[in-house]
Amino acid sequence: MTSAGPWSANMRPSGLTGEESHIPSLHSHGYRGVVVDPVELETAIAAVYAKQLPIPAWWPAEARAVFIEEYASEAAIMVLSEFDAIGDRVTDWAARSQISGADTSAMVASARRVLLDEACSEVQYDLSDLIASKSAELRAEAVFGHGRPRGPQHVVWPIQHRV
């Protein structure tokens, strides 16, 4: 892990050092020298998820790790998409508003800094329904020895005899 985290030193959220941020510098997403490493971003989001998601304590460690990895990966993809979109939106707006290049760059950097800071410090997406669904699946595995039922479930009641 680099000491800069998932962003270059000038993009690091205030109050975080490289070691605390858990995020390396990105090579595939960037703007004028500011780059974010997708793997390091995902690692940082996974660390946030491990600390903050309300995953029940009874979940097996492997199920917890797989869940966190899967959804941290999806969150990183969404954050990187927004990271790129910020540059496009601000640049388009600045061109229409005749804002200087230096001011545009500062606005893009600031918006991206906020995005990365938030993504690496708190859960950004509501995963409570997914956690509940996975909990139901894990309960079914524990009770019935298999995962979620493949088809619709019907309760079969005994036939009542009419007298």
N, C-alpha and C positions, 0 to 999 in steps of 0.2 A: 504494500500500500504506500502510495506516495504521501508526502507530508502535506501536499496541497489539497488533498481531498478530491472530489469529483470535479472541481472547478479550479481554475488557476488561482494563484494567491490573491489577486485583486478581486476575485468573485467570492471568496470564502465568507460565509455568514458571520456577522459580528459575534464575538464571544467564543468562537470555535477555533481550535487549533487543528492542524491536519490530523493529528492522532484522534481527536475527539470526533471529528466529522465522519470518520469511517468511509470516506468517499474519495476515490482517485480522480485524476484529471481525464476528461473525455477526449477521445481522438476523432470520433466520427460526428460529433455535434459541436458546432462552435460558431463564433461570430467575431471577426476581427481579433483573432488571437485568444479569445476566451473559449476554451474547449471543455467538454464534460465527457468522462469515461463512462459508458453505459454499464459496464460490469461493476465499477465502483459505486455508481448511483444505485444500482440494484442492491448492492451489499449494504449501503447506508439505509435504504428503505426497509430492507429485511431486518436490520437492527432495530429500527423504530417499531416495526410490526411485532417483533419478538417481545419488546417491552410494553407496548401499548394496546395491542389487540386483546379483546376480552375472550381469549380462547380458554375454554374450561381446563382446569388443572388436571382433570382425569384423562385428557387426550393422551394417547401414547406419544412419546417423543418423536418418533419417526413421522407420524401423521401431522404433528405440529410443524415439524421442519419442512415437510413437503408442501403443506398449505401455505406457509409463510413464503417459501421460495417461489411457488407458482404465482401468488398474488403480488409479491414484491416485483417480480419480473414484469407482470402486466402493468403495474403502477409506474415502473421505470419507463416503459414504452410510452405511456400516456404523458409522463412528465417531459420526456425528450421531444415528443411531438409538439407539446405546448412550448417548449424551449425554442424550437425552430419557428413556430408560428408567431411568437412574440416578435422576433426579428422582422418577419414579413409584415405584420400588422403595423408596428411602429414605423418601419421604413416607409411603407405606403402612406401612412398618415402624415409623416414628416414631409414627404415630397409634396403632398397636396397643401400642406400648411407652410411650406417654405422654411422649414426649420434647418438650421445648419447641421452639417455632418457630425461635428463634435457633440452637439446637443443630442442628436439622434443616437449616437453611440452611447452616450451617458444614460439616456432613457432606456435603451435596450438592455444595457448592463444592469441597471437598477432593477428593472422588471424581472430579469432572469435571476438576479441575486435573491429577490424575494421568493420566486418560484422554487429555487433550489433550497433555500433556507426552510421554507415550509415543508417541502417534500422530505427533507432530511431531519425534521424535528417533530413532526406529528403525522398521524394517519390522515391521509387526504380523501380517502374513498370509504364509503360505508360498506363494510363487509359483514355486517351482523346477520343478514339473511344467509350468506354463504357459510358462515360459522355455524348457524343453526342447522342448515342442511347437512353439513359435514358431521355435526354432532349426532343427528338422527341416523346417518349412515353408520357411524361408529357404534352407536347403540345396537342397531340391527345386526351388525357383525358380531357384537358381544353376545347378543341373545340368541340369534339364529345361526350364527356361524357363517354368515355371508353378508355381502353389502346390500345396498339399496335394492329393493325389488325391481325387477326388469319391466314389469307391466302393471296395469292397474290392480289395485288390491280390493278384493271384495270380501266382506265378512259373510260367511255362510252360517246361517242360524238353523237349528233343527226345525223340522216341519212340525207345526203345531197341529195336533189332531183335533178335528171338530167333533163335538159330541152331539 
